[in-house]
Amino acid sequence: MNYLSHYYIDNQKGNYYFNAALFLPDFARNYVKHFTNTFTDFTQEEQNLLAGCLAHYQADKTFHPSAFFNLYNTAIVEEINQFVPLAHLPRKWFLGHILTEMLIDRLIVKQMPEICHQFYHDLAQIDTKILHAYVSRFSFKNADPFIQHFRHFCDTKYLFGYALDESFVYSLTRVYAHTTKTDITLNDKMLVKQLVNFIEQKYFNEPMTILAALKTVFHTQ
């Protein structure tokens, strides 16, 4: 799942460090390979951060093999494969994977913006010195730039941009290009926007039903 989806599924009201950590394994992937319970001297805040990270891993473990994910991911990958104007793009399965996850976040932002407001509110309660100390325990490099990135993420609140086509496509293609080392042209972005709009109209035209179905993936376990 993507950032906001993890929060939507697992957030605990008032447990700010736990909630902040729900997106941490993905957000800190350039600094930490895996957050594990390898220390015996965690502070209470660090224990809550660890619990949030572990909840993230469990949610992904439940989500990715689910019928829900398979249904939408299979359909989206098939649409990408059949979209001739983007035939030149490599690793279409990866584009389909991240698009599936990001489209769910986009649904949340568009249909339930209060969730996004709550997400950023909870992040704002975090003491970055505590977050820095926690990430530094696991990081394979200096965590100072990570904290700068975290602060920028909190200040810009860019997830709200998922509601806008141009911002969403920018975020999607940025992740895809960075991971696959693929050059994405302006024309490619225009074509991706066209494809995203088509997929949404075809498969995501009942947003609240989809978000309710997402909840059942976890609440029936």
C-alpha beads as a LAMMPS data file, in Angstrom:
LAMMPS data file: protein, C-alpha beads

221 atoms
220 bonds

1 atom types
1 bond types

-500.0 500.0 xlo xhi
-500.0 500.0 ylo yhi
-500.0 500.0 zlo zhi

Masses

1 110.0

Atoms # bond

1 1 1 0.000 0.000 0.000
2 1 1 0.967 3.628 -0.342
3 1 1 1.484 6.272 2.343
4 1 1 -2.067 7.392 3.062
5 1 1 -3.612 3.935 2.696
6 1 1 -1.524 2.637 5.589
7 1 1 -2.768 5.492 7.741
8 1 1 -6.369 4.956 6.611
9 1 1 -6.247 1.299 7.645
10 1 1 -4.212 1.286 10.857
11 1 1 -4.106 4.724 12.480
12 1 1 -4.768 4.892 16.218
13 1 1 -6.283 8.160 17.417
14 1 1 -3.807 10.121 19.507
15 1 1 -0.939 7.639 19.050
16 1 1 1.127 10.056 16.981
17 1 1 4.417 8.157 16.864
18 1 1 2.697 4.919 15.885
19 1 1 0.708 6.744 13.206
20 1 1 3.773 8.526 11.852
21 1 1 5.605 5.227 11.507
22 1 1 2.848 3.656 9.412
23 1 1 4.425 5.143 6.284
24 1 1 8.004 5.160 7.554
25 1 1 9.310 1.903 5.995
26 1 1 8.507 3.242 2.517
27 1 1 9.410 6.854 3.225
28 1 1 12.796 5.933 4.734
29 1 1 13.657 3.224 2.219
30 1 1 16.756 5.139 1.039
31 1 1 18.114 5.092 4.597
32 1 1 16.818 1.926 6.258
33 1 1 16.438 -1.529 4.741
34 1 1 14.213 -2.873 7.512
35 1 1 13.046 -1.776 10.951
36 1 1 13.333 -4.615 13.446
37 1 1 13.120 -5.119 17.192
38 1 1 16.853 -5.462 17.688
39 1 1 17.309 -3.015 20.578
40 1 1 16.433 -3.391 24.259
41 1 1 16.662 0.286 25.215
42 1 1 13.866 1.812 23.152
43 1 1 12.145 4.836 24.665
44 1 1 8.332 4.766 24.739
45 1 1 8.216 6.922 21.615
46 1 1 10.632 4.595 19.836
47 1 1 8.551 1.583 20.843
48 1 1 5.523 3.262 19.290
49 1 1 7.509 4.051 16.151
50 1 1 8.610 0.421 15.931
51 1 1 5.025 -0.778 16.421
52 1 1 3.915 1.436 13.540
53 1 1 6.657 0.083 11.281
54 1 1 5.727 -3.503 12.138
55 1 1 2.067 -2.696 11.414
56 1 1 3.164 -1.402 8.007
57 1 1 4.945 -4.650 7.201
58 1 1 1.966 -6.708 8.334
59 1 1 -0.449 -4.620 6.279
60 1 1 1.641 -5.088 3.139
61 1 1 1.889 -8.804 3.869
62 1 1 -1.904 -8.976 4.041
63 1 1 -2.644 -6.605 1.164
64 1 1 -0.407 -7.790 -1.663
65 1 1 -1.692 -11.404 -1.836
66 1 1 -5.309 -10.275 -1.350
67 1 1 -8.056 -10.753 -3.919
68 1 1 -8.672 -6.991 -3.721
69 1 1 -5.154 -6.084 -4.835
70 1 1 -5.020 -8.839 -7.426
71 1 1 -8.302 -7.698 -8.981
72 1 1 -7.265 -4.093 -9.514
73 1 1 -3.584 -4.671 -10.153
74 1 1 -4.248 -7.315 -12.819
75 1 1 -6.739 -5.077 -14.596
76 1 1 -4.450 -2.041 -14.472
77 1 1 -1.382 -3.915 -15.716
78 1 1 -3.458 -5.318 -18.576
79 1 1 -4.638 -1.818 -19.517
80 1 1 -1.046 -0.541 -19.461
81 1 1 0.131 -3.438 -21.627
82 1 1 -2.619 -2.741 -24.150
83 1 1 -1.993 1.007 -24.264
84 1 1 0.085 1.189 -27.441
85 1 1 1.335 4.802 -27.067
86 1 1 3.285 3.735 -23.972
87 1 1 4.539 0.451 -25.412
88 1 1 8.134 1.712 -25.154
89 1 1 8.085 1.862 -21.349
90 1 1 9.880 -1.013 -19.573
91 1 1 8.687 -2.886 -16.475
92 1 1 5.020 -2.147 -17.016
93 1 1 4.187 -4.522 -14.168
94 1 1 5.957 -2.126 -11.800
95 1 1 4.128 0.890 -13.195
96 1 1 0.881 -1.022 -12.706
97 1 1 1.785 -1.934 -9.144
98 1 1 2.547 1.598 -7.988
99 1 1 -0.372 3.031 -9.951
100 1 1 -2.754 0.610 -8.204
101 1 1 -1.490 1.690 -4.794
102 1 1 -1.369 5.398 -5.586
103 1 1 -4.868 5.401 -7.064
104 1 1 -6.188 4.180 -3.715
105 1 1 -4.440 7.091 -1.981
106 1 1 -5.949 9.384 -4.609
107 1 1 -9.407 8.057 -3.778
108 1 1 -8.844 8.821 -0.099
109 1 1 -7.626 12.356 -0.806
110 1 1 -10.533 13.107 -3.140
111 1 1 -13.322 11.401 -1.211
112 1 1 -12.121 11.683 2.394
113 1 1 -9.774 14.702 2.596
114 1 1 -10.182 14.740 6.371
115 1 1 -8.033 11.589 6.490
116 1 1 -5.218 13.463 4.772
117 1 1 -5.632 16.394 7.166
118 1 1 -5.454 14.007 10.142
119 1 1 -2.373 12.324 8.674
120 1 1 -0.454 15.580 8.420
121 1 1 -1.747 16.730 11.812
122 1 1 -0.295 13.608 13.413
123 1 1 3.040 14.054 11.647
124 1 1 3.210 17.605 12.976
125 1 1 3.132 16.270 16.562
126 1 1 6.374 14.346 16.107
127 1 1 9.599 15.576 17.700
128 1 1 12.084 15.258 14.841
129 1 1 14.937 14.753 17.320
130 1 1 13.233 11.567 18.511
131 1 1 12.532 10.496 14.926
132 1 1 16.159 11.194 13.985
133 1 1 17.444 9.082 16.893
134 1 1 15.120 6.220 15.964
135 1 1 15.978 6.193 12.251
136 1 1 19.688 6.551 13.041
137 1 1 19.589 3.261 14.955
138 1 1 18.802 1.414 11.721
139 1 1 20.148 3.715 9.004
140 1 1 23.073 2.659 6.847
141 1 1 24.014 6.332 6.279
142 1 1 23.718 9.746 7.911
143 1 1 20.063 10.380 8.736
144 1 1 20.284 14.191 8.677
145 1 1 19.054 14.470 5.053
146 1 1 16.173 12.145 5.939
147 1 1 14.944 14.561 8.597
148 1 1 15.194 17.422 6.112
149 1 1 13.141 15.353 3.670
150 1 1 10.592 14.562 6.387
151 1 1 10.218 18.236 7.301
152 1 1 9.800 19.179 3.646
153 1 1 7.186 16.463 3.212
154 1 1 5.261 17.810 6.209
155 1 1 5.547 21.429 5.094
156 1 1 4.472 20.926 1.472
157 1 1 1.669 18.449 2.252
158 1 1 2.090 17.211 -1.277
159 1 1 -0.297 14.262 -0.866
160 1 1 -3.143 16.734 -1.253
161 1 1 -1.817 17.176 -4.785
162 1 1 -2.964 13.645 -5.597
163 1 1 -6.411 15.151 -6.210
164 1 1 -4.995 17.076 -9.186
165 1 1 -4.204 15.178 -12.381
166 1 1 -0.909 16.948 -13.107
167 1 1 0.431 16.558 -9.574
168 1 1 -0.632 12.933 -9.384
169 1 1 0.989 12.059 -12.705
170 1 1 4.143 13.918 -11.658
171 1 1 4.379 11.865 -8.454
172 1 1 3.619 8.600 -10.237
173 1 1 6.136 9.090 -13.037
174 1 1 8.773 10.358 -10.640
175 1 1 8.661 7.144 -8.598
176 1 1 8.563 5.028 -11.753
177 1 1 11.444 6.889 -13.438
178 1 1 13.623 6.841 -10.308
179 1 1 13.181 3.102 -9.774
180 1 1 13.435 1.965 -13.389
181 1 1 16.023 4.569 -14.468
182 1 1 13.724 5.485 -17.355
183 1 1 13.553 8.901 -18.975
184 1 1 9.975 10.156 -18.957
185 1 1 9.220 12.832 -21.538
186 1 1 6.538 15.501 -21.323
187 1 1 4.613 13.577 -23.977
188 1 1 4.888 10.409 -21.883
189 1 1 3.372 12.271 -18.929
190 1 1 0.485 13.461 -21.076
191 1 1 -0.145 9.885 -22.188
192 1 1 0.065 8.605 -18.614
193 1 1 -2.500 11.212 -17.601
194 1 1 -4.797 10.007 -20.380
195 1 1 -4.366 6.412 -19.272
196 1 1 -4.920 7.231 -15.589
197 1 1 -8.171 9.041 -16.390
198 1 1 -9.351 6.078 -18.469
199 1 1 -8.521 3.565 -15.727
200 1 1 -10.261 5.660 -13.097
201 1 1 -13.420 5.974 -15.174
202 1 1 -13.462 2.248 -15.873
203 1 1 -12.408 0.721 -12.553
204 1 1 -12.623 3.391 -9.830
205 1 1 -16.025 4.916 -10.516
206 1 1 -17.485 3.776 -7.172
207 1 1 -14.865 5.190 -4.788
208 1 1 -16.617 4.728 -1.452
209 1 1 -17.469 1.109 -2.306
210 1 1 -13.809 0.505 -3.145
211 1 1 -12.565 2.090 0.080
212 1 1 -15.049 0.039 2.095
213 1 1 -13.821 -3.101 0.319
214 1 1 -10.254 -2.164 1.180
215 1 1 -11.170 -2.094 4.862
216 1 1 -12.600 -5.603 4.649
217 1 1 -9.262 -6.953 3.426
218 1 1 -7.934 -6.318 6.942
219 1 1 -10.977 -6.467 9.184
220 1 1 -11.852 -10.007 8.125
221 1 1 -8.433 -11.382 8.987

Bonds

1 1 1 2
2 1 2 3
3 1 3 4
4 1 4 5
5 1 5 6
6 1 6 7
7 1 7 8
8 1 8 9
9 1 9 10
10 1 10 11
11 1 11 12
12 1 12 13
13 1 13 14
14 1 14 15
15 1 15 16
16 1 16 17
17 1 17 18
18 1 18 19
19 1 19 20
20 1 20 21
21 1 21 22
22 1 22 23
23 1 23 24
24 1 24 25
25 1 25 26
26 1 26 27
27 1 27 28
28 1 28 29
29 1 29 30
30 1 30 31
31 1 31 32
32 1 32 33
33 1 33 34
34 1 34 35
35 1 35 36
36 1 36 37
37 1 37 38
38 1 38 39
39 1 39 40
40 1 40 41
41 1 41 42
42 1 42 43
43 1 43 44
44 1 44 45
45 1 45 46
46 1 46 47
47 1 47 48
48 1 48 49
49 1 49 50
50 1 50 51
51 1 51 52
52 1 52 53
53 1 53 54
54 1 54 55
55 1 55 56
56 1 56 57
57 1 57 58
58 1 58 59
59 1 59 60
60 1 60 61
61 1 61 62
62 1 62 63
63 1 63 64
64 1 64 65
65 1 65 66
66 1 66 67
67 1 67 68
68 1 68 69
69 1 69 70
70 1 70 71
71 1 71 72
72 1 72 73
73 1 73 74
74 1 74 75
75 1 75 76
76 1 76 77
77 1 77 78
78 1 78 79
79 1 79 80
80 1 80 81
81 1 81 82
82 1 82 83
83 1 83 84
84 1 84 85
85 1 85 86
86 1 86 87
87 1 87 88
88 1 88 89
89 1 89 90
90 1 90 91
91 1 91 92
92 1 92 93
93 1 93 94
94 1 94 95
95 1 95 96
96 1 96 97
97 1 97 98
98 1 98 99
99 1 99 100
100 1 100 101
101 1 101 102
102 1 102 103
103 1 103 104
104 1 104 105
105 1 105 106
106 1 106 107
107 1 107 108
108 1 108 109
109 1 109 110
110 1 110 111
111 1 111 112
112 1 112 113
113 1 113 114
114 1 114 115
115 1 115 116
116 1 116 117
117 1 117 118
118 1 118 119
119 1 119 120
120 1 120 121
121 1 121 122
122 1 122 123
123 1 123 124
124 1 124 125
125 1 125 126
126 1 126 127
127 1 127 128
128 1 128 129
129 1 129 130
130 1 130 131
131 1 131 132
132 1 132 133
133 1 133 134
134 1 134 135
135 1 135 136
136 1 136 137
137 1 137 138
138 1 138 139
139 1 139 140
140 1 140 141
141 1 141 142
142 1 142 143
143 1 143 144
144 1 144 145
145 1 145 146
146 1 146 147
147 1 147 148
148 1 148 149
149 1 149 150
150 1 150 151
151 1 151 152
152 1 152 153
153 1 153 154
154 1 154 155
155 1 155 156
156 1 156 157
157 1 157 158
158 1 158 159
159 1 159 160
160 1 160 161
161 1 161 162
162 1 162 163
163 1 163 164
164 1 164 165
165 1 165 166
166 1 166 167
167 1 167 168
168 1 168 169
169 1 169 170
170 1 170 171
171 1 171 172
172 1 172 173
173 1 173 174
174 1 174 175
175 1 175 176
176 1 176 177
177 1 177 178
178 1 178 179
179 1 179 180
180 1 180 181
181 1 181 182
182 1 182 183
183 1 183 184
184 1 184 185
185 1 185 186
186 1 186 187
187 1 187 188
188 1 188 189
189 1 189 190
190 1 190 191
191 1 191 192
192 1 192 193
193 1 193 194
194 1 194 195
195 1 195 196
196 1 196 197
197 1 197 198
198 1 198 199
199 1 199 200
200 1 200 201
201 1 201 202
202 1 202 203
203 1 203 204
204 1 204 205
205 1 205 206
206 1 206 207
207 1 207 208
208 1 208 209
209 1 209 210
210 1 210 211
211 1 211 212
212 1 212 213
213 1 213 214
214 1 214 215
215 1 215 216
216 1 216 217
217 1 217 218
218 1 218 219
219 1 219 220
220 1 220 221
